Amino acid sequence: MRFPVAAPALATLLVLSASIIAGPAHANLLTNGGFESPVAGPSYGSLVSGPGFSYLSNGGTTTSNGWTWSGNAGVINGTTATPWFAAFPPSGYLESQYGFVQGIGSSVSQSFTLATQSLVNISWLVTGRPAFGAVSGLATYTVTAGSLSLNASTTSGTPFAAYGLSGLLDAGTYALTFLHTGPDATDRSFFLDDVTVTASAYVPEPASAAIIIMGVAGMIGLRRLTPAGSRRNV
C-alpha cells in the first residue's frame, strides 16, 4: 500500500479539526427550579392539599409556575408537611420547598429553548420519600431532554443527593421531564429540588483552527518539495 509522506501530519490535523470548545454558559434556562411557588399547603381549585403540601395535578395535567404537572405531583414544604415524612424530613434541600412525583406514570416537566447547538448541562437534587407507614421512597424514574436520558432510582431515609446529565443538543425547544417509572402506582414518591439547565454554545477552538491552517499549508509545501522517487512502497 502506498502512503504519502505527509499522512501522519494529515492524521494529526484530522484529530485537531474535531477539537471544539464551549462558549460562555448561560444562566438557568428554567423557571422556578427550586419549586418555591406556588406556596405548599393551600388548596388550588379542587386539588388535594394538607399541612405543608399541595397536589398540583391530582390525576390530571396542569401547568403552574413554569412546570407542567401530570398524574400525582406537586409541592411540599420541607418542615411542615408531616403527613409525608412524620418527624423525619429529608435533609439537603434548598430554601423551604421542593417538588414531589408520586406513583408510576406521574411526571413533572418544563420546556427550554436553545438558540444554537449547545452543550447542555442538567442538574438536580433528588431523594426518596422517607418510609412512613405503608409508603416509601423506593422508586425508579427517568430524566429526558431530547436525545439526553438517564434512568435512576431513589431509596427512603437518605438526604437529597446531586445528580447530573449533559450532552450536545441542536437548536430547538426541548421538554425536560422527570417521569416516575415504578415499581407501582402506590404512594411511592421521589422528591426534587434545585433543578437547573445551563447551555454553552459550541464554537471552533481558535488555536486548533490556526494549527489546521498552518498544517494544511505545510502539507502542500511538503508534497511539492518531496520527489516522487522518495516515496516508499509498503
PERAJO-V917734 format. One line per field, one symbol per residue. psi: psi as a letter, one per 30 degrees, with the letter a starting at -180 (. if undefined). burial: I if it has 16 or more other C-alpha atoms within 10 Angstrom, else O. Layout:
psi->???
burial->???
This chain:
psi->kkklegeeeeeeeeeeffkllkakkllkflkhfghfklkkelkjbglklajglkkfehfaklkkhfkkkkbjlalkkfffhfffgbgilllgllbflllkkkkkfllklkllkkflkljkkkllkkllkkkjbglagjlllkkkjbfklkklllllgllklkllkllkklkakkjjkjkkgafagagkllkklhkkklkjkklkkeeeeeeeeeeeeeeeeeeefjkeffkkk.
burial->OOOOOOOOOIOOIOOIIOOOOOOOOOOIIIIIIIIIOIIIIIOOOOOIIIIIIIIIIIOOIOOOOOIIIIIIIIIIIIIIIIOIIOOOIIOIIOOOIIIIIIIIIIIIIIIIOIOOIIIIIIIIIIIIIIIIOOIIIIIIIIIIIOOOOOOOIIIIIIIIOOOOIIOIIIOOOIOIIIIIIIOOOOIIIIIIIIIIIIIIIIOOIOOIIOOIOOIOOOIOOOOOOOOOOOOOOO
